[in-house]
């Protein structure tokens, strides 16, 4: 087993995939890693690590798999530094994880390893020496849960196979960093599902979101197909998000056990009725 190091902007539980900002960097890491190897995650020293207390500290460790994944496969909590000025996600390419650990307390890297790490540790992974690896592993760490992938799980309950639908949503806490930009609430019908199902969400560009869903669902090969059913434009992302949440709350008992933004066994008239009620209520609140 070898230990590698990479710099990150944050680390959360449950642990998501090992992420990279380009396919080349991900593939380079894949060439270095062998089964059983681990990667420690260290908070950067700059302000992009939004939790100041995490800067320069060893936050977590994961055992990557060789499975190629996308950020679309997970519901990832994002911080403002995860998004480029263009609105694109910085870390779209990833490797799945077999196991993960959190360090508690979080030791300063400089007190555990006495060497300087260059930019290659911020964009990729850097191997540690055996002595450095032993020093890291001697620090107190505990196993933590992995973030459940959403890819391929939507139809699991119905025992269908080969029908994948990724969910590029985030675990959004509070108000998003682009909360003042116009956005849409949408309902997409999931064609090919064994029960009438809809994806409820919000997006700055729902057309692009729909294309992303279908890119991974591969409807041309027999997979699911996402078709826009309803949409409502709002002057702010916050209002689009709040309408999404209000609708999901109304269908609490119909939410899919693997993805809470999918509602199942509901009819188009039911969706239309709740959609209209929630929209009118939300519009009255924002006036």
C-alpha positions as CSV (number, residue, x, y, z in Angstrom):
1,X,0.0,0.0,0.0
2,X,1.3,3.4,-1.0
3,X,0.1,6.8,0.3
4,X,-0.4,9.8,-1.9
5,X,-1.3,13.4,-1.2
6,X,-3.5,16.0,-2.9
7,X,-4.7,19.5,-2.0
8,X,-8.4,20.2,-1.7
9,X,-10.7,23.1,-0.9
10,X,-12.6,21.1,1.7
11,X,-13.6,17.6,2.9
12,X,-17.1,16.5,4.0
13,X,-18.9,13.5,5.3
14,X,-20.0,11.2,3.7
15,X,-17.0,11.2,1.4
16,X,-17.4,11.7,-2.3
17,X,-15.2,10.7,-5.2
18,X,-11.5,11.8,-5.7
19,X,-11.9,14.7,-8.1
20,X,-9.8,16.3,-10.8
21,X,-10.2,19.3,-13.1
22,X,-9.3,17.5,-16.3
23,X,-9.5,14.1,-17.8
24,X,-5.7,14.0,-18.3
25,X,-5.0,14.6,-14.6
26,X,-7.5,11.9,-13.6
27,X,-6.0,9.4,-16.0
28,X,-2.5,10.3,-14.8
29,X,-3.6,9.6,-11.2
30,X,-5.1,6.3,-12.3
31,X,-1.8,5.2,-13.8
32,X,-0.1,5.9,-10.5
33,X,-2.6,4.2,-8.2
34,X,-2.8,0.5,-7.6
35,X,-5.5,-1.4,-5.6
36,X,-5.3,-0.6,-1.9
37,X,-3.4,2.7,-2.3
38,X,-4.7,5.6,-0.4
39,X,-4.8,9.4,-0.9
40,X,-4.7,11.9,1.9
41,X,-6.6,15.2,1.4
42,X,-5.0,18.4,2.7
43,X,-6.8,21.8,2.9
44,X,-5.0,24.4,0.8
45,X,-3.5,27.4,2.5
46,X,-5.4,30.0,0.4
47,X,-8.9,31.4,0.9
48,X,-10.4,28.9,-1.6
49,X,-10.5,26.6,1.4
50,X,-13.5,28.4,2.8
51,X,-13.2,26.9,6.3
52,X,-10.2,28.8,7.6
53,X,-9.6,26.2,10.3
54,X,-9.0,23.6,7.6
55,X,-6.2,25.4,5.8
56,X,-3.0,23.5,5.8
57,X,-4.4,20.6,7.7
58,X,-4.8,16.9,6.9
59,X,-8.6,16.5,6.6
60,X,-9.3,13.0,5.3
61,X,-8.1,10.0,3.4
62,X,-9.7,7.8,0.8
63,X,-9.0,4.5,-0.9
64,X,-9.8,5.2,-4.6
65,X,-11.2,2.6,-6.9
66,X,-10.4,2.3,-10.6
67,X,-14.0,3.3,-11.5
68,X,-14.2,6.4,-13.6
69,X,-17.0,8.6,-12.3
70,X,-18.4,12.1,-13.0
71,X,-19.6,14.7,-10.6
72,X,-23.0,14.1,-12.2
73,X,-23.1,10.7,-10.6
74,X,-23.3,12.3,-7.1
75,X,-25.2,14.8,-5.1
76,X,-22.2,16.9,-4.1
77,X,-22.1,19.8,-1.6
78,X,-20.5,22.7,-3.4
79,X,-18.8,25.8,-2.2
80,X,-18.3,29.0,-4.3
81,X,-14.7,28.1,-5.1
82,X,-15.9,24.9,-6.8
83,X,-17.3,26.9,-9.7
84,X,-15.5,28.9,-12.3
85,X,-16.5,32.4,-13.3
86,X,-18.2,30.8,-16.4
87,X,-20.4,28.7,-14.1
88,X,-18.7,25.4,-14.9
89,X,-17.9,23.0,-12.2
90,X,-14.1,22.9,-11.5
91,X,-13.8,19.1,-10.8
92,X,-15.9,17.2,-13.3
93,X,-13.6,14.1,-13.5
94,X,-13.3,11.6,-10.7
95,X,-12.4,8.2,-9.4
96,X,-14.8,6.3,-7.1
97,X,-13.9,5.4,-3.6
98,X,-13.8,2.1,-1.8
99,X,-13.2,3.4,1.7
100,X,-12.7,6.8,3.4
101,X,-11.4,8.1,6.8
102,X,-11.6,11.5,8.5
103,X,-8.7,12.8,10.7
104,X,-9.9,13.9,14.1
105,X,-8.3,16.1,15.3
106,X,-7.0,17.5,12.0
107,X,-3.2,17.8,12.2
108,X,-1.2,20.4,10.4
109,X,0.5,18.9,7.5
110,X,3.7,20.9,8.3
111,X,3.9,19.2,11.7
112,X,3.6,15.7,10.2
113,X,5.6,15.9,7.0
114,X,8.6,18.2,6.7
115,X,8.7,19.0,3.0
116,X,7.2,21.6,0.6
117,X,4.6,20.4,-1.9
118,X,4.4,22.2,-5.2
119,X,1.5,22.9,-7.6
120,X,1.4,19.3,-8.7
121,X,-0.1,18.3,-5.4
122,X,-2.9,20.8,-6.0
123,X,-3.9,19.5,-9.4
124,X,-3.0,15.8,-9.0
125,X,-1.6,13.4,-6.5
126,X,2.0,13.1,-5.2
127,X,3.5,10.0,-3.6
128,X,4.7,10.1,-0.1
129,X,7.8,8.3,1.2
130,X,7.4,5.3,3.4
131,X,8.5,7.5,6.4
132,X,6.0,10.2,5.5
133,X,3.2,7.6,5.0
134,X,3.9,6.1,8.4
135,X,3.8,9.6,10.0
136,X,0.4,10.2,8.4
137,X,-1.1,6.9,9.4
138,X,0.0,7.3,13.0
139,X,-2.4,10.3,13.3
140,X,-5.8,9.6,14.7
141,X,-8.3,8.8,12.0
142,X,-11.7,7.1,11.8
143,X,-13.7,5.3,9.1
144,X,-16.5,7.4,7.5
145,X,-19.4,6.6,5.1
146,X,-19.1,7.1,1.4
147,X,-21.4,9.3,-0.6
148,X,-23.8,7.0,-2.4
149,X,-23.6,7.3,-6.1
150,X,-26.8,8.2,-7.9
151,X,-25.7,6.8,-11.3
152,X,-27.7,3.6,-12.0
153,X,-29.7,3.7,-8.8
154,X,-32.9,5.3,-9.9
155,X,-34.3,2.0,-11.3
156,X,-32.8,-0.4,-8.8
157,X,-35.9,-0.6,-6.7
158,X,-37.8,-1.8,-9.8
159,X,-35.1,-4.3,-10.7
160,X,-34.3,-2.9,-14.1
161,X,-30.8,-3.0,-15.4
162,X,-28.7,-0.9,-17.7
163,X,-30.9,2.2,-17.2
164,X,-28.8,5.0,-15.8
165,X,-29.7,8.5,-14.9
166,X,-27.2,10.8,-13.3
167,X,-28.2,13.7,-11.0
168,X,-26.0,16.7,-11.3
169,X,-27.6,18.4,-8.3
170,X,-25.8,19.6,-5.2
171,X,-26.6,19.4,-1.5
172,X,-27.4,23.1,-1.3
173,X,-27.3,24.5,2.2
174,X,-28.6,28.0,2.6
175,X,-28.4,30.5,-0.3
176,X,-26.2,29.7,-3.3
177,X,-23.3,31.9,-4.3
178,X,-25.2,32.9,-7.5
179,X,-28.5,33.4,-5.7
180,X,-29.3,36.6,-7.4
181,X,-29.1,35.2,-11.0
182,X,-32.3,34.2,-12.8
183,X,-33.0,30.5,-12.8
184,X,-35.8,28.0,-13.5
185,X,-37.6,25.4,-11.5
186,X,-38.4,22.4,-13.7
187,X,-40.2,19.0,-13.7
188,X,-38.9,16.4,-16.2
189,X,-40.8,13.3,-17.0
190,X,-38.7,10.2,-16.9
191,X,-39.6,8.1,-19.9
192,X,-38.9,4.4,-19.8
193,X,-39.4,4.1,-16.0
194,X,-41.4,1.2,-14.8
195,X,-43.6,3.6,-12.8
196,X,-44.7,7.2,-13.7
197,X,-41.7,9.2,-12.4
198,X,-40.6,12.8,-12.5
199,X,-37.3,14.6,-11.7
200,X,-37.9,17.9,-9.8
201,X,-35.1,20.4,-9.8
202,X,-33.8,23.9,-10.5
203,X,-31.2,25.1,-12.9
204,X,-29.8,28.2,-14.5
205,X,-30.2,26.4,-17.9
206,X,-32.7,23.6,-17.8
207,X,-32.1,22.8,-21.4
208,X,-28.4,22.1,-20.7
209,X,-29.4,20.1,-17.6
210,X,-31.7,17.9,-19.7
211,X,-29.0,17.2,-22.2
212,X,-26.6,16.2,-19.4
213,X,-29.2,13.8,-18.0
214,X,-29.8,12.2,-21.4
215,X,-26.1,12.0,-22.2
216,X,-25.6,9.7,-19.3
217,X,-28.9,7.9,-19.4
218,X,-28.3,6.9,-23.1
219,X,-31.9,6.6,-24.2
220,X,-30.8,5.6,-27.7
221,X,-29.4,2.4,-26.1
222,X,-32.6,1.6,-24.2
223,X,-32.0,3.7,-21.1
224,X,-34.2,6.3,-19.6
225,X,-35.1,9.6,-21.3
226,X,-35.6,12.9,-19.6
227,X,-38.3,15.1,-21.2
228,X,-39.1,18.6,-19.9
229,X,-42.7,18.6,-18.6
230,X,-43.0,21.9,-16.7
231,X,-40.7,24.9,-16.1
232,X,-41.0,28.2,-14.3
233,X,-38.5,31.1,-14.6
234,X,-37.7,33.0,-11.4
235,X,-35.7,36.3,-11.0
236,X,-33.4,34.6,-8.5
237,X,-31.9,31.1,-8.1
238,X,-33.0,31.3,-4.5
239,X,-36.7,31.4,-5.5
240,X,-36.2,28.6,-8.0
241,X,-34.7,26.5,-5.3
242,X,-37.4,27.3,-2.9
243,X,-40.1,26.3,-5.3
244,X,-38.3,23.0,-6.0
245,X,-38.2,22.3,-2.2
246,X,-41.9,23.2,-1.8
247,X,-42.9,20.8,-4.5
248,X,-40.7,18.0,-3.1
249,X,-42.2,18.4,0.3
250,X,-45.7,18.0,-1.1
251,X,-44.7,14.7,-2.6
252,X,-42.7,13.5,0.5
253,X,-44.2,10.0,0.4
254,X,-43.5,9.6,-3.3
255,X,-39.8,10.4,-3.2
256,X,-37.4,7.7,-4.5
257,X,-35.4,6.1,-1.7
258,X,-32.1,6.4,-3.7
259,X,-32.7,10.0,-5.0
260,X,-35.0,12.3,-3.1
261,X,-35.4,14.6,-6.1
262,X,-37.2,11.8,-8.1
263,X,-40.9,11.4,-7.3
264,X,-42.6,8.1,-8.4
265,X,-46.1,6.8,-8.9
266,X,-47.6,10.2,-9.6
267,X,-49.7,11.3,-12.5
268,X,-49.4,14.3,-14.8
269,X,-52.6,15.9,-13.4
270,X,-51.2,15.5,-9.9
271,X,-47.9,17.2,-10.9
272,X,-49.8,20.0,-12.6
273,X,-52.1,20.6,-9.7
274,X,-49.3,20.7,-7.1
275,X,-47.1,22.7,-9.4
276,X,-49.8,25.4,-9.9
277,X,-50.6,25.6,-6.1
278,X,-46.9,25.9,-5.2
279,X,-46.2,28.5,-7.9
280,X,-49.1,30.7,-6.8
281,X,-48.1,30.4,-3.1
282,X,-44.4,31.2,-3.9
283,X,-45.4,34.2,-6.1
284,X,-47.4,35.7,-3.3
285,X,-44.5,35.3,-0.9
286,X,-42.0,37.1,-3.1
287,X,-44.2,40.1,-3.9
